[in-house]
């Protein structure tokens, strides 16, 4: 596929046919994806390849607490898990909420699950002293993650970035024997999508760009 087509059609695939992704295909995807940039080119990104069904099931179960809160906040009219506005949902309401299967099942049903982690000893976190959630550290891992997903799309497979299990990081680390100095950044299920989407809904350029300042005019082609 041509690069622009890959960028325009790499969607969040959560429903899989059951067709296996071979080690050879996955290796080629990772071999290309590893050229993603990282802070200072320190390359603290690592990925754990999980095929064992019991481990995939365990990762899916670790999505449940985060999925309960996600759905509870949607039901309350909130943007789930945002760090700016405190939730009005009580722990009791969250616990009583049924998690949606699309948030818990893909990692159980995929051909292979990739657990992306990053070494905090080498990450340059320029915003670590600001009074808000840390964002910059992700620049050293998520380009790699996205390269994997675009590579999967190129190969006729698909997946999605899931982060609900990251809320249970200690349990993920225990499950996968991850060292203390690594952060769990994403769990990405991969498989052959039941349906390949080709038209994605995204904001137009004019709706997400501004000239010169935040309140400037939208950027548009002449």
C-alpha positions in Angstrom: 0.0 0.0 0.0 1.0 3.6 -0.6 2.0 5.4 2.6 -0.8 7.9 2.5 -3.3 5.1 2.1 -1.9 3.3 5.1 -2.1 6.5 7.2 -5.7 7.2 6.1 -6.9 3.6 6.7 -5.2 2.3 9.8 -8.2 2.0 12.1 -8.8 0.5 15.6 -9.4 -3.2 14.8 -11.0 -5.1 17.7 -12.8 -8.0 15.9 -10.6 -10.7 14.4 -11.2 -13.7 12.1 -9.0 -16.1 14.0 -6.4 -16.2 11.3 -2.9 -16.4 12.8 -0.2 -13.7 12.3 3.0 -15.7 11.8 6.2 -14.9 13.6 7.7 -14.1 10.2 5.1 -11.4 9.5 5.3 -10.0 13.0 9.1 -9.9 12.8 9.1 -7.9 9.6 6.6 -5.5 11.1 8.8 -5.0 14.2 11.9 -4.8 12.1 10.5 -1.8 10.2 8.8 -0.2 13.2 12.0 -0.1 15.3 13.2 2.9 13.3 10.7 5.1 15.1 12.3 8.1 16.9 12.9 8.3 20.7 14.2 11.0 23.0 17.9 11.4 22.5 17.7 8.2 20.4 18.1 6.3 23.7 15.7 3.6 22.4 14.3 2.6 25.8 11.3 1.1 24.0 10.7 -2.6 24.5 7.9 -5.0 23.5 6.8 -8.3 25.0 5.2 -10.7 22.4 2.4 -12.7 24.0 0.8 -15.7 22.3 0.0 -17.8 25.4 -3.8 -17.9 25.7 -3.8 -17.9 29.5 -1.6 -14.7 29.5 -3.8 -13.0 27.0 -6.9 -13.9 29.1 -5.2 -12.5 32.1 -4.4 -9.2 30.3 -8.0 -9.0 29.2 -9.1 -9.4 32.8 -6.8 -6.6 33.9 -8.8 -4.3 31.5 -11.9 -4.8 33.6 -11.4 -2.2 36.4 -10.4 0.5 33.9 -13.3 -0.5 31.6 -15.8 -0.2 34.5 -14.7 3.4 35.1 -14.6 4.2 31.4 -18.2 3.1 30.9 -19.4 4.7 34.2 -17.9 8.0 33.1 -19.6 7.8 29.7 -22.9 7.1 31.4 -22.3 10.2 33.5 -21.6 12.4 30.5 -17.9 12.7 31.1 -14.8 12.2 29.0 -13.4 8.9 30.5 -10.2 9.0 32.3 -9.3 12.6 31.5 -6.9 14.0 34.1 -8.2 17.6 34.0 -11.8 17.3 35.3 -12.4 15.1 38.4 -15.0 12.4 37.9 -18.3 12.6 39.7 -18.6 8.8 39.7 -18.2 7.1 43.1 -16.1 4.0 43.6 -19.4 2.1 44.3 -20.9 3.3 41.0 -17.8 2.3 39.1 -17.7 -1.1 40.7 -21.4 -1.7 39.8 -20.9 -0.8 36.1 -20.7 -3.6 33.6 -17.6 -3.2 31.3 -18.2 -3.3 27.6 -16.9 -6.4 25.9 -15.1 -4.4 23.2 -12.9 -3.0 25.9 -11.9 -6.4 27.4 -12.2 -9.1 24.7 -9.9 -8.1 21.8 -6.7 -9.0 23.7 -8.2 -12.4 24.5 -9.3 -13.1 20.9 -6.3 -11.7 19.0 -3.6 -13.7 17.3 -0.8 -12.0 19.3 -0.8 -9.3 22.0 2.1 -6.9 22.2 2.9 -5.3 25.5 4.8 -2.1 25.0 7.0 -0.8 27.8 9.6 2.0 28.2 12.7 2.3 30.4 12.2 5.3 32.7 15.9 5.5 33.2 16.5 6.8 29.7 13.3 8.7 29.0 13.6 12.5 28.8 10.5 13.8 30.6 10.7 17.5 30.1 7.4 18.1 31.7 8.0 16.1 34.9 8.0 19.2 37.1 4.8 20.8 35.7 1.5 20.6 37.6 -0.2 18.3 35.3 0.0 14.7 34.1 3.2 13.8 32.3 2.8 13.7 28.5 6.3 14.1 27.0 7.6 10.6 28.0 5.1 9.0 25.6 7.1 10.5 22.7 9.7 7.8 23.3 7.3 4.9 22.9 4.1 5.7 21.0 5.8 6.5 17.6 7.1 2.9 17.8 3.6 1.6 18.7 2.0 3.5 15.8 4.6 2.2 13.4 3.7 -1.3 14.4 0.0 -0.6 13.7 0.7 0.9 10.3 3.0 -2.0 9.5 0.2 -4.4 10.5 -2.2 -2.5 8.2 0.3 -2.8 5.4 0.4 -6.6 6.0 -3.4 -7.0 5.9 -3.7 -7.2 9.7 -4.9 -4.8 12.3 -5.1 -3.9 16.0 -5.6 -1.1 18.4 -3.8 0.8 21.2 -5.3 -0.2 24.5 -4.2 1.3 27.8 -6.9 0.2 30.3 -4.5 -2.5 31.7 -1.9 0.2 32.3 -4.1 1.4 35.2 -3.2 -2.0 36.8 0.5 -1.6 36.1 1.7 -3.4 39.1 -0.3 -6.5 38.2 0.8 -6.4 34.6 4.4 -6.2 35.7 3.9 -9.1 38.0 2.3 -11.2 35.3 5.1 -10.5 32.8 8.1 -10.2 35.1 8.7 -6.6 34.1 11.5 -4.7 36.0 10.6 -1.9 38.3 12.2 0.8 36.1 9.9 0.1 33.2 6.5 1.7 32.6 3.7 -0.2 30.9 2.5 2.0 28.0 0.1 -0.1 25.9 -1.3 -3.5 25.2 -1.8 -3.9 21.4 -3.9 -6.9 20.2 -3.2 -7.9 16.6 -5.1 -10.1 14.2 -6.8 -10.3 10.9 -9.8 -7.9 11.0 -13.2 -9.3 10.3 -13.8 -6.1 8.3 -11.2 -3.7 6.8 -12.4 -0.2 7.1 -11.3 2.2 4.4 -13.1 5.5 5.3 -12.4 6.9 8.7 -14.1 9.8 10.4 -11.6 12.5 11.4 -11.7 16.2 11.9 -10.7 18.2 8.8 -7.4 20.1 8.9 -9.2 23.4 9.3 -10.8 22.1 12.6 -7.6 21.2 14.3 -5.1 23.8 13.2 -4.6 27.5 14.0 -2.3 30.1 12.4 0.3 31.6 14.7 -1.7 31.5 18.0 -4.4 29.2 19.6 -7.1 31.8 18.7 -5.7 32.4 15.2 -7.5 31.7 12.0 -7.7 28.0 10.9 -4.9 26.9 8.6 -6.2 26.1 5.1 -4.6 25.6 1.7 -4.6 28.7 -0.6 
